[in-house]
Amino acid sequence: LQAGNLKVAEEIYRKILQADPSSVDALNMLAMVASHFGRKAEAIACMERVVALRPEAAPFHSNLGLAYQAAGNLEQAVAQQRQAVRLDPTLATAHLNLATVLRELDKTDEAVAAYQEAIRLQPTWSTAVYALASSLLDLGLQDEGLAAFRRAHELQPDSASTHSNLVYFLHFRHADDRDLLGREHERWYQQHALPLEK
């Protein structure tokens, strides 16, 4: 939605809340609008009200965690994402959100475990696979990281950035294997550069 449309939506959500202050859906959507416009404190306040009204709903805890994270309240963000996965262990987005904030806290080992759980739940989720690859490389696990980058590239074959990162890290892991590097560079050129020349 464009900013103008979001402003209209915000007015609608506020009118709904005037009539029904306990409208969870309106509060949740208002939090998203507030977050979009950088009103972090308001986003948190809205989501805290939502969670108070629906404490059993895992997605709302995850959304509150995102609001805390955007405001730099990382420990509170972790607590809300952990609560989300406790309430619904199958909620892959909460595992991914947990991993993201753990990585921001430099708790990369824990982040890797959370990324892996998100991928177990959604094996073809390229965003999670790509983030896992980066985290594994941060830990110095080059073989595992490169394998994850290859998987991310398989899931997003049209992504030039994913493929570029794969080639980049191949240079570190297989610097002496000119044939391997040459083949991967040629694949990148054929897939991403050549079409732009036509």
Secondary structure, DSSP 8 states (H G I E B T S, - for coil): --HHHHHHHHHHHHHHHHH-TT-HHHHHHHHHHHHHTT-HHHHHHHHHHHHHH-TT-HHHHHHHHHHHHHTT-HHHHHHHHHHHHHH-TT-HHHHHHHHHHHHHTT-HHHHHHHHHHHHHHSTT-HHHHHHHHHHHHHTT-HHHHHHHHHHHHHH-TT-HHHHHHHHHHHHHHSTT-HHHHHHHHHHHIIIIIHHHH-
